């Protein structure tokens, strides 16, 4: 049994590594060519473009590992079947259950590798790539409306809620174009804090620079129109005794918040920079502030279940070992594996978008593609073992 295990694992690991290296080389070439358009602007050089492209490779490895496992396993098993080695192993006592357990163990090992790359290596490298690009471009733009965060606190004056807008993110955690809107328990705008830059301290205090503070004062007739269009400046409609205080200018100002640097980073950086644990924490923050978290919940469950896709892929590959060589050469079977892998990725992405549009249960959305392909592989495996 040890000899069979060594034969299986050596052939499959070699094939998977070869396929993975081919995919990574292709992605590196495409990304590097895409970065060449920015070389020469703002001091962006060829070595910086090469380094940026290199930092993107762990994320690509995380994405293609299940497909590489599928194609590599199909190639290795098809080659064994074509040379009749797998037939000899079957006559020597390698039953379907034992073959399935061998591949399941290997699939779990690939799943652990996928988890480590996706939760540790890829987020770190992508955050470094984002900071590198931000240092060249002078900041990471966050779209027209920027990134919005919510916070609430209990102060001696009563309950307060805050809407925070971040225009862009710079290197070393520096934030630019900050606007903070403070509301009371009745939703009336009390204060607007604008700052050119902000740095989130370890104690969650925001150190603001080049600050302008506007206070709105008045009785119960004072009403705030809030943040216009979700992105515009906040204005206050004041009537009766309400009045707008003069604007206060400060060089620096410390604003105390419950938003930690990790939560702020999760809001301003791409979702790909977040690990499964960070996604879980950020979803809890969104839920506590009554913000929509459906997209992050789907992303969380996809990340949590994605490593098990490697187990599904080896299950899909096993039926190819029971196909006779006359049913098609190795190249034809590898082509079938490529099509299966592409269809899996396509279904996985479409399911995520459909789940978000239809408001389906996030974990069901994330688990459905893998469950369907696992059922397909087991059905094909059972049929081939029984009739072939």
C-alpha positions as YAML, in Angstrom:
chain: A
units: angstrom
residues:
- id: 1
  name: UNK
  ca: [0.00, 0.00, 0.00]
- id: 2
  name: UNK
  ca: [2.89, 2.35, 0.74]
- id: 3
  name: UNK
  ca: [4.26, 1.73, -2.75]
- id: 4
  name: UNK
  ca: [0.90, 2.53, -4.34]
- id: 5
  name: UNK
  ca: [0.55, 5.65, -2.22]
- id: 6
  name: UNK
  ca: [4.04, 6.78, -3.17]
- id: 7
  name: UNK
  ca: [3.33, 6.16, -6.86]
- id: 8
  name: UNK
  ca: [0.03, 8.07, -6.74]
- id: 9
  name: UNK
  ca: [1.30, 11.01, -4.76]
- id: 10
  name: UNK
  ca: [4.55, 11.44, -6.70]
- id: 11
  name: UNK
  ca: [2.80, 11.46, -10.08]
- id: 12
  name: UNK
  ca: [-0.05, 13.71, -8.99]
- id: 13
  name: UNK
  ca: [2.14, 16.19, -7.09]
- id: 14
  name: UNK
  ca: [4.51, 16.51, -10.04]
- id: 15
  name: UNK
  ca: [1.64, 17.10, -12.46]
- id: 16
  name: UNK
  ca: [-0.13, 19.61, -10.17]
- id: 17
  name: UNK
  ca: [3.09, 21.57, -9.61]
- id: 18
  name: UNK
  ca: [3.72, 21.71, -13.35]
- id: 19
  name: UNK
  ca: [0.17, 22.92, -14.10]
- id: 20
  name: UNK
  ca: [0.29, 25.45, -11.25]
- id: 21
  name: UNK
  ca: [3.62, 26.83, -12.46]
- id: 22
  name: UNK
  ca: [2.22, 27.17, -15.98]
- id: 23
  name: UNK
  ca: [-0.81, 29.10, -14.70]
- id: 24
  name: UNK
  ca: [1.31, 31.40, -12.53]
- id: 25
  name: UNK
  ca: [3.69, 32.12, -15.40]
- id: 26
  name: UNK
  ca: [0.77, 33.05, -17.62]
- id: 27
  name: UNK
  ca: [-0.77, 35.31, -14.98]
- id: 28
  name: UNK
  ca: [2.58, 36.96, -14.29]
- id: 29
  name: UNK
  ca: [3.09, 37.73, -17.98]
- id: 30
  name: UNK
  ca: [-0.42, 39.16, -18.38]
- id: 31
  name: UNK
  ca: [-0.18, 41.31, -15.23]
- id: 32
  name: UNK
  ca: [3.30, 42.55, -16.09]
- id: 33
  name: UNK
  ca: [2.27, 43.56, -19.61]
- id: 34
  name: UNK
  ca: [-0.74, 45.37, -18.09]
- id: 35
  name: UNK
  ca: [1.57, 47.28, -15.70]
- id: 36
  name: UNK
  ca: [3.87, 48.42, -18.49]
- id: 37
  name: UNK
  ca: [1.37, 51.16, -19.38]
- id: 38
  name: UNK
  ca: [2.05, 52.88, -16.03]
- id: 39
  name: UNK
  ca: [5.85, 52.62, -16.20]
- id: 40
  name: UNK
  ca: [7.44, 56.04, -16.44]
- id: 41
  name: UNK
  ca: [4.65, 57.94, -14.67]
- id: 42
  name: UNK
  ca: [5.10, 59.25, -11.12]
- id: 43
  name: UNK
  ca: [8.43, 57.49, -10.79]
- id: 44
  name: UNK
  ca: [6.98, 54.05, -11.53]
- id: 45
  name: UNK
  ca: [9.88, 51.92, -12.83]
- id: 46
  name: UNK
  ca: [10.30, 48.49, -14.42]
- id: 47
  name: UNK
  ca: [11.61, 46.89, -11.19]
- id: 48
  name: UNK
  ca: [8.61, 48.31, -9.29]
- id: 49
  name: UNK
  ca: [6.24, 46.89, -11.90]
- id: 50
  name: UNK
  ca: [7.98, 43.51, -11.68]
- id: 51
  name: UNK
  ca: [7.77, 43.57, -7.88]
- id: 52
  name: UNK
  ca: [4.10, 44.59, -7.94]
- id: 53
  name: UNK
  ca: [3.28, 41.77, -10.35]
- id: 54
  name: UNK
  ca: [5.23, 39.31, -8.21]
- id: 55
  name: UNK
  ca: [3.24, 40.33, -5.13]
- id: 56
  name: UNK
  ca: [0.02, 39.42, -6.97]
- id: 57
  name: UNK
  ca: [1.09, 35.81, -7.55]
- id: 58
  name: UNK
  ca: [-0.03, 34.38, -4.16]
- id: 59
  name: UNK
  ca: [-3.58, 35.58, -4.84]
- id: 60
  name: UNK
  ca: [-3.48, 33.93, -8.26]
- id: 61
  name: UNK
  ca: [-2.11, 30.74, -6.66]
- id: 62
  name: UNK
  ca: [-5.05, 30.73, -4.27]
- id: 63
  name: UNK
  ca: [-7.50, 31.07, -7.15]
- id: 64
  name: UNK
  ca: [-6.00, 28.45, -9.47]
- id: 65
  name: UNK
  ca: [-4.99, 25.77, -6.95]
- id: 66
  name: UNK
  ca: [-8.27, 23.77, -7.25]
- id: 67
  name: UNK
  ca: [-8.14, 23.94, -11.06]
- id: 68
  name: UNK
  ca: [-4.46, 22.92, -11.05]
- id: 69
  name: UNK
  ca: [-5.34, 20.01, -8.74]
- id: 70
  name: UNK
  ca: [-8.10, 18.91, -11.13]
- id: 71
  name: UNK
  ca: [-6.00, 19.11, -14.30]
- id: 72
  name: UNK
  ca: [-2.88, 17.63, -12.70]
- id: 73
  name: UNK
  ca: [-4.79, 14.73, -11.13]
- id: 74
  name: UNK
  ca: [-6.64, 13.99, -14.38]
- id: 75
  name: UNK
  ca: [-3.35, 13.99, -16.28]
- id: 76
  name: UNK
  ca: [-1.62, 11.68, -13.79]
- id: 77
  name: UNK
  ca: [-4.53, 9.20, -13.55]
- id: 78
  name: UNK
  ca: [-5.12, 9.22, -17.32]
- id: 79
  name: UNK
  ca: [-1.47, 8.45, -17.93]
- id: 80
  name: UNK
  ca: [-1.64, 5.54, -15.47]
- id: 81
  name: UNK
  ca: [-4.78, 4.27, -17.21]
- id: 82
  name: UNK
  ca: [-3.25, 4.64, -20.69]
- id: 83
  name: UNK
  ca: [-0.17, 2.61, -19.74]
- id: 84
  name: UNK
  ca: [-2.41, -0.01, -18.04]
- id: 85
  name: UNK
  ca: [-0.68, 0.64, -14.72]
- id: 86
  name: UNK
  ca: [-3.97, 1.52, -13.07]
- id: 87
  name: UNK
  ca: [-5.50, -1.72, -14.36]
- id: 88
  name: UNK
  ca: [-2.61, -3.66, -12.83]
- id: 89
  name: UNK
  ca: [-3.11, -1.83, -9.54]
- id: 90
  name: UNK
  ca: [-6.81, -2.72, -9.58]
- id: 91
  name: UNK
  ca: [-6.08, -6.40, -10.16]
- id: 92
  name: UNK
  ca: [-3.53, -6.18, -7.34]
- id: 93
  name: UNK
  ca: [-6.20, -5.15, -4.84]
- id: 94
  name: UNK
  ca: [-6.64, -1.39, -5.27]
- id: 95
  name: UNK
  ca: [-10.39, -1.19, -4.88]
- id: 96
  name: UNK
  ca: [-12.55, 1.88, -5.52]
- id: 97
  name: UNK
  ca: [-12.85, 2.70, -1.83]
- id: 98
  name: UNK
  ca: [-9.12, 2.56, -1.24]
- id: 99
  name: UNK
  ca: [-8.40, 4.66, -4.34]
- id: 100
  name: UNK
  ca: [-10.96, 7.22, -3.19]
- id: 101
  name: UNK
  ca: [-9.43, 7.38, 0.29]
- id: 102
  name: UNK
  ca: [-5.94, 7.89, -1.16]
- id: 103
  name: UNK
  ca: [-7.10, 10.80, -3.30]
- id: 104
  name: UNK
  ca: [-9.24, 12.24, -0.48]
- id: 105
  name: UNK
  ca: [-6.18, 12.44, 1.77]
- id: 106
  name: UNK
  ca: [-4.25, 14.21, -0.98]
- id: 107
  name: UNK
  ca: [-7.20, 16.52, -1.60]
- id: 108
  name: UNK
  ca: [-7.29, 17.49, 2.08]
- id: 109
  name: UNK
  ca: [-3.57, 18.27, 1.95]
- id: 110
  name: UNK
  ca: [-4.14, 20.55, -1.04]
- id: 111
  name: UNK
  ca: [-7.04, 22.12, 0.86]
- id: 112
  name: UNK
  ca: [-4.78, 22.96, 3.80]
- id: 113
  name: UNK
  ca: [-2.30, 24.53, 1.37]
- id: 114
  name: UNK
  ca: [-5.09, 26.57, -0.22]
- id: 115
  name: UNK
  ca: [-6.25, 27.77, 3.19]
- id: 116
  name: UNK
  ca: [-2.75, 28.85, 4.26]
- id: 117
  name: UNK
  ca: [-2.14, 30.69, 1.00]
- id: 118
  name: UNK
  ca: [-5.57, 32.33, 0.97]
- id: 119
  name: UNK
  ca: [-5.66, 33.36, 4.63]
- id: 120
  name: UNK
  ca: [-2.07, 34.33, 5.29]
- id: 121
  name: UNK
  ca: [0.19, 34.64, 2.27]
- id: 122
  name: UNK
  ca: [-2.21, 36.20, -0.26]
- id: 123
  name: UNK
  ca: [-3.68, 38.92, 2.03]
- id: 124
  name: UNK
  ca: [-0.20, 39.97, 3.16]
- id: 125
  name: UNK
  ca: [1.23, 40.12, -0.36]
- id: 126
  name: UNK
  ca: [-1.82, 41.92, -1.77]
- id: 127
  name: UNK
  ca: [-1.71, 44.52, 1.01]
- id: 128
  name: UNK
  ca: [1.96, 45.11, 0.21]
- id: 129
  name: UNK
  ca: [1.11, 45.43, -3.48]
- id: 130
  name: UNK
  ca: [-1.65, 47.91, -2.68]
- id: 131
  name: UNK
  ca: [0.70, 49.99, -0.54]
- id: 132
  name: UNK
  ca: [3.34, 49.91, -3.29]
- id: 133
  name: UNK
  ca: [0.87, 51.18, -5.87]
- id: 134
  name: UNK
  ca: [-0.49, 53.78, -3.42]
- id: 135
  name: UNK
  ca: [3.01, 55.12, -2.74]
- id: 136
  name: UNK
  ca: [3.50, 55.66, -6.47]
- id: 137
  name: UNK
  ca: [0.10, 57.18, -7.21]
- id: 138
  name: UNK
  ca: [0.02, 59.24, -4.02]
- id: 139
  name: UNK
  ca: [-2.86, 57.28, -2.53]
- id: 140
  name: UNK
  ca: [-5.44, 54.61, -3.17]
- id: 141
  name: UNK
  ca: [-8.60, 56.14, -4.59]
- id: 142
  name: UNK
  ca: [-11.78, 54.61, -3.19]
- id: 143
  name: UNK
  ca: [-14.20, 55.55, -5.94]
- id: 144
  name: UNK
  ca: [-16.29, 58.68, -6.31]
- id: 145
  name: UNK
  ca: [-17.93, 58.43, -2.92]
- id: 146
  name: UNK
  ca: [-14.92, 57.05, -1.04]
- id: 147
  name: UNK
  ca: [-15.32, 54.53, 1.77]
- id: 148
  name: UNK
  ca: [-18.06, 54.99, 4.37]
- id: 149
  name: UNK
  ca: [-17.93, 53.75, 7.96]
- id: 150
  name: UNK
  ca: [-20.34, 54.04, 10.86]
- id: 151
  name: UNK
  ca: [-19.69, 54.29, 14.56]
- id: 152
  name: UNK
  ca: [-21.65, 55.01, 17.70]
- id: 153
  name: UNK
  ca: [-20.78, 55.94, 21.27]
- id: 154
  name: UNK
  ca: [-22.32, 56.91, 24.59]
- id: 155
  name: UNK
  ca: [-21.03, 60.32, 25.73]
- id: 156
  name: UNK
  ca: [-21.83, 62.45, 28.81]
- id: 157
  name: UNK
  ca: [-24.11, 64.46, 26.52]
- id: 158
  name: UNK
  ca: [-26.00, 61.34, 25.41]
- id: 159
  name: UNK
  ca: [-25.95, 58.83, 22.59]
- id: 160
  name: UNK
  ca: [-23.99, 59.81, 19.49]
- id: 161
  name: UNK
  ca: [-23.69, 58.22, 16.04]
- id: 162
  name: UNK
  ca: [-21.06, 59.00, 13.44]
- id: 163
  name: UNK
  ca: [-20.81, 58.66, 9.68]
- id: 164
  name: UNK
  ca: [-17.20, 58.71, 8.50]
- id: 165
  name: UNK
  ca: [-16.11, 59.20, 4.90]
- id: 166
  name: UNK
  ca: [-12.57, 58.43, 3.74]
- id: 167
  name: UNK
  ca: [-11.64, 59.85, 0.35]
- id: 168
  name: UNK
  ca: [-8.43, 57.91, -0.25]
- id: 169
  name: UNK
  ca: [-5.85, 55.78, 1.53]
- id: 170
  name: UNK
  ca: [-2.12, 56.41, 1.43]
- id: 171
  name: UNK
  ca: [0.89, 54.37, 2.41]
- id: 172
  name: UNK
  ca: [1.61, 53.26, 5.99]
- id: 173
  name: UNK
  ca: [-2.06, 53.42, 6.97]
- id: 174
  name: UNK
  ca: [-2.43, 57.17, 6.32]
- id: 175
  name: UNK
  ca: [-5.96, 58.27, 5.33]
- id: 176
  name: UNK
  ca: [-6.80, 61.37, 3.28]
- id: 177
  name: UNK
  ca: [-9.86, 63.60, 2.78]
- id: 178
  name: UNK
  ca: [-11.67, 62.71, 6.00]
- id: 179
  name: UNK
  ca: [-15.20, 63.88, 6.82]
- id: 180
  name: UNK
  ca: [-16.90, 62.94, 10.09]
- id: 181
  name: UNK
  ca: [-20.59, 63.72, 10.69]
- id: 182
  name: UNK
  ca: [-21.83, 63.53, 14.28]
- id: 183
  name: UNK
  ca: [-25.54, 63.00, 15.00]
- id: 184
  name: UNK
  ca: [-27.52, 62.84, 18.21]
- id: 185
  name: UNK
  ca: [-30.00, 60.13, 19.22]
- id: 186
  name: UNK
  ca: [-32.75, 61.85, 17.18]
- id: 187
  name: UNK
  ca: [-30.65, 61.93, 14.01]
- id: 188
  name: UNK
  ca: [-29.90, 65.67, 14.09]
- id: 189
  name: UNK
  ca: [-26.56, 66.81, 12.75]
- id: 190
  name: UNK
  ca: [-24.48, 68.30, 15.58]
- id: 191
  name: UNK
  ca: [-20.99, 68.58, 14.21]
- id: 192
  name: UNK
  ca: [-18.96, 68.16, 11.04]
- id: 193
  name: UNK
  ca: [-15.24, 67.44, 11.23]
- id: 194
  name: UNK
  ca: [-13.17, 67.76, 8.09]
- id: 195
  name: UNK
  ca: [-9.50, 66.80, 7.93]
- id: 196
  name: UNK
  ca: [-6.89, 66.55, 5.22]
- id: 197
  name: UNK
  ca: [-5.20, 63.50, 6.76]
- id: 198
  name: UNK
  ca: [-5.78, 60.99, 9.54]
- id: 199
  name: UNK
  ca: [-3.79, 58.29, 11.26]
- id: 200
  name: UNK
  ca: [-5.55, 55.60, 13.32]
- id: 201
  name: UNK
  ca: [-3.63, 54.99, 16.53]
- id: 202
  name: UNK
  ca: [-3.42, 51.57, 18.27]
- id: 203
  name: UNK
  ca: [-5.95, 52.76, 20.89]
- id: 204
  name: UNK
  ca: [-8.48, 53.48, 18.07]
- id: 205
  name: UNK
  ca: [-8.00, 57.25, 18.43]
- id: 206
  name: UNK
  ca: [-7.85, 59.13, 15.13]
- id: 207
  name: UNK
  ca: [-5.08, 61.71, 14.92]
- id: 208
  name: UNK
  ca: [-6.40, 64.30, 12.46]
- id: 209
  name: UNK
  ca: [-4.36, 67.05, 10.81]
- id: 210
  name: UNK
  ca: [-5.41, 70.28, 9.07]
- id: 211
  name: UNK
  ca: [-8.81, 70.13, 10.73]
- id: 212
  name: UNK
  ca: [-11.95, 72.25, 10.31]
- id: 213
  name: UNK
  ca: [-14.84, 71.73, 12.76]
- id: 214
  name: UNK
  ca: [-18.34, 73.12, 12.25]
- id: 215
  name: UNK
  ca: [-20.90, 73.00, 15.08]
- id: 216
  name: UNK
  ca: [-24.66, 73.25, 14.63]
- id: 217
  name: UNK
  ca: [-26.48, 74.62, 17.65]
- id: 218
  name: UNK
  ca: [-30.16, 75.24, 18.36]
- id: 219
  name: UNK
  ca: [-33.35, 73.81, 19.79]
- id: 220
  name: UNK
  ca: [-35.51, 70.93, 18.66]
- id: 221
  name: UNK
  ca: [-36.43, 72.74, 15.44]
- id: 222
  name: UNK
  ca: [-32.92, 72.20, 14.09]
- id: 223
  name: UNK
  ca: [-32.93, 69.46, 11.46]
- id: 224
  name: UNK
  ca: [-30.17, 67.99, 9.37]
- id: 225
  name: UNK
  ca: [-30.51, 66.93, 5.82]
- id: 226
  name: UNK
  ca: [-27.74, 64.35, 6.39]
- id: 227
  name: UNK
  ca: [-25.29, 63.17, 3.84]
- id: 228
  name: UNK
  ca: [-26.64, 64.09, 0.41]
- id: 229
  name: UNK
  ca: [-26.73, 61.22, -2.04]
- id: 230
  name: UNK
  ca: [-24.54, 59.09, 0.23]
- id: 231
  name: UNK
  ca: [-21.46, 60.96, -0.97]
- id: 232
  name: UNK
  ca: [-22.04, 64.73, -0.96]
- id: 233
  name: UNK
  ca: [-21.34, 67.18, 1.80]
- id: 234
  name: UNK
  ca: [-23.61, 67.21, 4.83]
- id: 235
  name: UNK
  ca: [-25.64, 70.38, 5.28]
- id: 236
  name: UNK
  ca: [-28.04, 71.47, 7.98]
- id: 237
  name: UNK
  ca: [-31.43, 73.12, 7.53]
- id: 238
  name: UNK
  ca: [-31.85, 75.27, 10.59]
- id: 239
  name: UNK
  ca: [-34.99, 77.13, 11.59]
- id: 240
  name: UNK
  ca: [-36.22, 79.04, 14.62]
- id: 241
  name: UNK
  ca: [-33.46, 79.42, 17.18]
- id: 242
  name: UNK
  ca: [-31.03, 77.07, 15.41]
- id: 243
  name: UNK
  ca: [-27.88, 78.62, 14.03]
- id: 244
  name: UNK
  ca: [-24.60, 77.53, 12.51]
- id: 245
  name: UNK
  ca: [-21.52, 78.31, 14.59]
- id: 246
  name: UNK
  ca: [-18.40, 79.74, 12.96]
- id: 247
  name: UNK
  ca: [-15.98, 77.22, 11.56]
- id: 248
  name: UNK
  ca: [-13.13, 76.26, 13.87]
- id: 249
  name: UNK
  ca: [-9.67, 75.65, 12.43]
- id: 250
  name: UNK
  ca: [-7.13, 73.40, 14.15]
- id: 251
  name: UNK
  ca: [-3.72, 72.11, 13.12]
- id: 252
  name: UNK
  ca: [-4.27, 68.73, 14.82]
- id: 253
  name: UNK
  ca: [-7.16, 67.09, 16.61]
- id: 254
  name: UNK
  ca: [-7.59, 63.72, 18.36]
- id: 255
  name: UNK
  ca: [-10.97, 62.14, 17.69]
- id: 256
  name: UNK
  ca: [-11.79, 59.16, 19.89]
- id: 257
  name: UNK
  ca: [-13.57, 56.26, 18.20]
- id: 258
  name: UNK
  ca: [-14.25, 52.56, 18.59]
- id: 259
  name: UNK
  ca: [-13.07, 51.90, 15.02]
- id: 260
  name: UNK
  ca: [-9.75, 50.07, 15.17]
- id: 261
  name: UNK
  ca: [-7.08, 50.20, 12.49]
- id: 262
  name: UNK
  ca: [-8.06, 46.68, 11.37]
- id: 263
  name: UNK
  ca: [-11.70, 47.69, 10.80]
- id: 264
  name: UNK
  ca: [-10.68, 50.81, 8.91]
- id: 265
  name: UNK
  ca: [-8.26, 48.82, 6.77]
- id: 266
  name: UNK
  ca: [-11.02, 46.32, 5.98]
- id: 267
  name: UNK
  ca: [-13.27, 49.16, 4.81]
- id: 268
  name: UNK
  ca: [-10.74, 50.98, 2.62]
- id: 269
  name: UNK
  ca: [-8.71, 48.09, 1.20]
- id: 270
  name: UNK
  ca: [-9.99, 45.57, -1.38]
- id: 271
  name: UNK
  ca: [-11.82, 42.51, -0.07]
- id: 272
  name: UNK
  ca: [-9.04, 40.29, -1.42]
- id: 273
  name: UNK
  ca: [-6.70, 41.75, 1.21]
- id: 274
  name: UNK
  ca: [-8.83, 40.32, 4.03]
- id: 275
  name: UNK
  ca: [-8.45, 36.90, 5.62]
- id: 276
  name: UNK
  ca: [-11.37, 34.75, 6.73]
- id: 277
  name: UNK
  ca: [-11.00, 35.91, 10.35]
- id: 278
  name: UNK
  ca: [-10.84, 39.58, 9.31]
- id: 279
  name: UNK
  ca: [-13.95, 39.14, 7.16]
- id: 280
  name: UNK
  ca: [-15.78, 37.61, 10.13]
- id: 281
  name: UNK
  ca: [-14.82, 40.51, 12.38]
- id: 282
  name: UNK
  ca: [-15.78, 43.11, 9.80]
- id: 283
  name: UNK
  ca: [-19.17, 41.44, 9.26]
- id: 284
  name: UNK
  ca: [-19.73, 41.71, 13.02]
- id: 285
  name: UNK
  ca: [-18.87, 45.41, 12.88]
- id: 286
  name: UNK
  ca: [-21.31, 45.98, 10.00]
- id: 287
  name: UNK
  ca: [-24.06, 44.08, 11.81]
- id: 288
  name: UNK
  ca: [-23.57, 46.05, 15.04]
- id: 289
  name: UNK
  ca: [-23.93, 49.29, 13.08]
- id: 290
  name: UNK
  ca: [-26.93, 48.03, 11.07]
- id: 291
  name: UNK
  ca: [-25.09, 48.17, 7.74]
- id: 292
  name: UNK
  ca: [-25.59, 45.86, 4.77]
- id: 293
  name: UNK
  ca: [-23.20, 42.93, 4.99]
- id: 294
  name: UNK
  ca: [-24.59, 40.45, 2.43]
- id: 295
  name: UNK
  ca: [-21.67, 40.78, -0.01]
- id: 296
  name: UNK
  ca: [-19.12, 40.31, 2.78]
- id: 297
  name: UNK
  ca: [-21.06, 37.32, 4.17]
- id: 298
  name: UNK
  ca: [-21.01, 35.61, 0.78]
- id: 299
  name: UNK
  ca: [-17.31, 36.38, 0.43]
- id: 300
  name: UNK
  ca: [-16.68, 34.98, 3.93]
- id: 301
  name: UNK
  ca: [-18.42, 31.68, 3.21]
- id: 302
  name: UNK
  ca: [-16.73, 31.38, -0.18]
- id: 303
  name: UNK
  ca: [-13.36, 31.83, 1.50]
- id: 304
  name: UNK
  ca: [-14.25, 29.40, 4.30]
- id: 305
  name: UNK
  ca: [-15.43, 26.66, 1.90]
- id: 306
  name: UNK
  ca: [-13.04, 27.26, -1.01]
- id: 307
  name: UNK
  ca: [-10.26, 24.98, 0.33]
- id: 308
  name: UNK
  ca: [-12.70, 22.06, 0.23]
- id: 309
  name: UNK
  ca: [-12.92, 22.60, -3.53]
- id: 310
  name: UNK
  ca: [-9.62, 20.72, -3.80]
- id: 311
  name: UNK
  ca: [-11.36, 17.67, -2.33]
- id: 312
  name: UNK
  ca: [-14.12, 18.06, -4.93]
- id: 313
  name: UNK
  ca: [-11.54, 18.35, -7.72]
- id: 314
  name: UNK
  ca: [-9.77, 15.07, -6.89]
- id: 315
  name: UNK
  ca: [-13.22, 13.46, -6.76]
- id: 316
  name: UNK
  ca: [-13.93, 14.78, -10.24]
- id: 317
  name: UNK
  ca: [-10.60, 13.46, -11.51]
- id: 318
  name: UNK
  ca: [-10.94, 9.90, -10.18]
- id: 319
  name: UNK
  ca: [-13.49, 8.71, -12.80]
- id: 320
  name: UNK
  ca: [-10.94, 9.47, -15.54]
- id: 321
  name: UNK
  ca: [-8.78, 6.61, -14.22]
- id: 322
  name: UNK
  ca: [-11.57, 4.14, -15.08]
- id: 323
  name: UNK
  ca: [-11.90, 5.32, -18.68]
- id: 324
  name: UNK
  ca: [-10.13, 3.01, -21.13]
- id: 325
  name: UNK
  ca: [-7.41, 4.54, -23.27]
- id: 326
  name: UNK
  ca: [-9.54, 3.93, -26.38]
- id: 327
  name: UNK
  ca: [-12.15, 6.31, -24.92]
- id: 328
  name: UNK
  ca: [-9.77, 9.18, -25.65]
- id: 329
  name: UNK
  ca: [-6.12, 10.11, -25.26]
- id: 330
  name: UNK
  ca: [-4.57, 11.93, -22.35]
- id: 331
  name: UNK
  ca: [-4.79, 15.27, -24.14]
- id: 332
  name: UNK
  ca: [-8.55, 14.88, -24.66]
- id: 333
  name: UNK
  ca: [-9.07, 14.05, -20.99]
- id: 334
  name: UNK
  ca: [-6.95, 17.00, -19.90]
- id: 335
  name: UNK
  ca: [-9.04, 19.23, -22.16]
- id: 336
  name: UNK
  ca: [-12.15, 17.87, -20.45]
- id: 337
  name: UNK
  ca: [-10.59, 18.68, -17.10]
- id: 338
  name: UNK
  ca: [-9.90, 22.25, -18.22]
- id: 339
  name: UNK
  ca: [-13.53, 22.65, -19.26]
- id: 340
  name: UNK
  ca: [-14.72, 21.24, -15.93]
- id: 341
  name: UNK
  ca: [-12.48, 23.64, -14.04]
- id: 342
  name: UNK
  ca: [-13.66, 26.64, -16.06]
- id: 343
  name: UNK
  ca: [-17.29, 25.66, -15.54]
- id: 344
  name: UNK
  ca: [-16.71, 25.34, -11.79]
- id: 345
  name: UNK
  ca: [-15.15, 28.81, -11.54]
- id: 346
  name: UNK
  ca: [-17.95, 30.25, -13.69]
- id: 347
  name: UNK
  ca: [-20.68, 28.66, -11.58]
- id: 348
  name: UNK
  ca: [-18.95, 29.77, -8.38]
- id: 349
  name: UNK
  ca: [-18.86, 33.41, -9.52]
- id: 350
  name: UNK
  ca: [-22.38, 33.40, -10.96]
- id: 351
  name: UNK
  ca: [-23.76, 31.86, -7.76]
- id: 352
  name: UNK
  ca: [-22.19, 34.66, -5.71]
- id: 353
  name: UNK
  ca: [-23.77, 37.39, -7.85]
- id: 354
  name: UNK
  ca: [-27.15, 35.65, -7.97]
- id: 355
  name: UNK
  ca: [-27.11, 35.12, -4.22]
- id: 356
  name: UNK
  ca: [-26.44, 38.81, -3.66]
- id: 357
  name: UNK
  ca: [-29.20, 39.87, -6.07]
- id: 358
  name: UNK
  ca: [-31.78, 37.39, -4.78]
- id: 359
  name: UNK
  ca: [-30.78, 37.74, -1.11]
- id: 360
  name: UNK
  ca: [-30.17, 34.00, -0.72]
- id: 361
  name: UNK
  ca: [-28.60, 32.45, 2.39]
- id: 362
  name: UNK
  ca: [-24.83, 33.14, 2.09]
- id: 363
  name: UNK
  ca: [-23.52, 29.74, 3.16]
- id: 364
  name: UNK
  ca: [-25.89, 27.94, 0.77]
- id: 365
  name: UNK
  ca: [-24.73, 30.19, -2.09]
- id: 366
  name: UNK
  ca: [-21.09, 29.40, -1.32]
- id: 367
  name: UNK
  ca: [-21.59, 25.65, -0.82]
- id: 368
  name: UNK
  ca: [-23.88, 24.92, -3.80]
- id: 369
  name: UNK
  ca: [-21.25, 24.79, -6.62]
- id: 370
  name: UNK
  ca: [-18.95, 22.45, -4.67]
- id: 371
  name: UNK
  ca: [-21.87, 20.25, -3.59]
- id: 372
  name: UNK
  ca: [-23.16, 19.94, -7.18]
- id: 373
  name: UNK
  ca: [-19.76, 18.99, -8.57]
- id: 374
  name: UNK
  ca: [-19.12, 16.55, -5.74]
- id: 375
  name: UNK
  ca: [-22.42, 14.81, -6.46]
- id: 376
  name: UNK
  ca: [-21.55, 14.76, -10.18]
- id: 377
  name: UNK
  ca: [-18.15, 13.20, -9.52]
- id: 378
  name: UNK
  ca: [-19.53, 10.55, -7.15]
- id: 379
  name: UNK
  ca: [-22.30, 9.65, -9.59]
- id: 380
  name: UNK
  ca: [-19.82, 9.27, -12.47]
- id: 381
  name: UNK
  ca: [-17.43, 7.29, -10.25]
- id: 382
  name: UNK
  ca: [-20.17, 4.90, -9.09]
- id: 383
  name: UNK
  ca: [-21.40, 4.32, -12.65]
- id: 384
  name: UNK
  ca: [-17.90, 3.64, -14.01]
- id: 385
  name: UNK
  ca: [-17.02, 1.25, -11.16]
- id: 386
  name: UNK
  ca: [-20.24, -0.68, -11.68]
- id: 387
  name: UNK
  ca: [-20.44, -0.82, -15.48]
- id: 388
  name: UNK
  ca: [-16.87, -0.33, -16.70]
...
